[in-house]
Amino acid sequence: MSIAQKLYDRAKKVMPGGVCSSTRYINALGRPFYIARGAGSKVYDYDGREYIDMNCSHGAALLGHGHPAVTEALVKAAELGCICSAETEHQIELAEKLCRMIPCMEKVRFCTSGSEATMHMIRACRGFTGRDKILRLEGHFHGYHEMIYIGGQPPMDKLRENRSRPYIESAGIPEILRDLIVTAPFNDLDAIKEVIDSNRNQIATLILEPVNYNSGGIKPDPGYLEALRKITADNGIILFFDEIQSSFKKSVGGAQQDFGVVPDVCTIGKSLGGGVPLSAFGGKSEIMDMYKPFGTVQHSGTFNAHLTQILPGLAFLGEIEKPYFFAHLATLENRLHKGLDRITRDLGVPVMFPHHGSRFNLVMGLGEEPRRYSDLEKHDQSHAFEFYRRSAELGVYYHDYGKGSPGHSGYSIQHTEADIDKILEFAEKVLKEIY
Ligand SMILES: Cc1ncc(COP(=O)(O)O)c(C=O)c1O
């Protein structure tokens, strides 16, 4: 029996599903992928086998594994006494830098996970507008909490119903919260206008992923974000870009910089802590000033802005400000996608890898790039599982998210052009085998 199987047998006895996070169970393997350690662009399993890491901690490990700047920051935090539940000069420095880098950020607060960030930002949107409803887009994901884990990624056979009766995505979320969610498809302005018209003066915020990495890597149609900017402003609705995934993947300022559309508020996270848990939410001062102690909206917590998060956050920003950083990510992006395009064209297979910056998706079985969640009905999940499983055998770790919609993958600043060439060689071999 493999070491991984032995670990899983132990884990199942003491943790539900044998995992600490439900999506860490990998369907293609029938167990989680156990990682003993990571270094640079590689991870190693408990048998000492090396894999090129194309998951990169769901996007958090943009600096790769064991980056010296992050290690140094963690040591410094320990040496300073792991100060917790207190203000220091370091949070101010991080806030100042982010407010300079992220176009919409005039003020910012910190928390640990992306889910927490969207929860707190939604609360301020409601406090500011005095409205309760949230307008969200199909296929977009904003975390697992009660306020938003409704109507985002319904099973395809529930999609039609989702428009009038948003699908509750987990047992345990009260039915009554469904009434606070209204949904529309991505890249469909008429649908947005219709929903706003029929919920006049009730919608606090329109929340979306500017690039829908969580469902196929769908990009906004040209002019779409600009139109959302205008419609929301005209209707007193706060425009909220959830950039937990898109932040820092292509530029310092996130998708709002890439597409030149500035929302009222945003959330950023995943890679912000250099692999250490750190997220942030921020935006216009008038909205952020809703938070206590001088406003009326609560956001507080013992571990908020812990030094073990803030110092790695500063180390991360220090790295991405270096001129080589986004130039190297762009080199990898060009090399990878030029290669993948050639392979799929030569093989004539219905496979595409929609991408924006250093993250991409694997979409199989469609004739053209998806524009909205419903297009993914034809996504061929069983071929995708097979692609991930065979890639793992060759020494590449892609994460299979186990849902109906395609998963996302990506690389780090420590990945090399040689890593990308290996990825291309293996992708060609696997696609030839499975088609
Ligand atoms: C766009 C977006 N928002 C929110 C979240 C939730 O973040 P976390 O997993 O850190 O709670 C994610 C995580 O994948 C995300 O991609």
The ligand as a Gaussian input file, in Angstrom:
#p B3LYP/6-31G(d) Opt

LIG

0 1
 C      -12.822000      34.988000      -6.290000
 C      -12.722000      34.325000      -4.952000
 N      -13.322000      34.868000      -3.888000
 C      -13.257000      34.321000      -2.654000
 C      -12.565000      33.151000      -2.444000
 C      -12.511000      32.539000      -1.081000
 O      -11.198000      32.595000      -0.589000
 P      -10.705000      31.626000       0.579000
 O      -10.604000      30.257000       0.013000
 O       -9.373000      32.218000       0.984000
 O      -11.720000      31.727000       1.674000
 C      -11.927000      32.539000      -3.527000
 C      -11.206000      31.266000      -3.337000
 O      -10.979000      30.499000      -4.236000
 C      -12.001000      33.138000      -4.815000
 O      -11.414000      32.583000      -5.894000

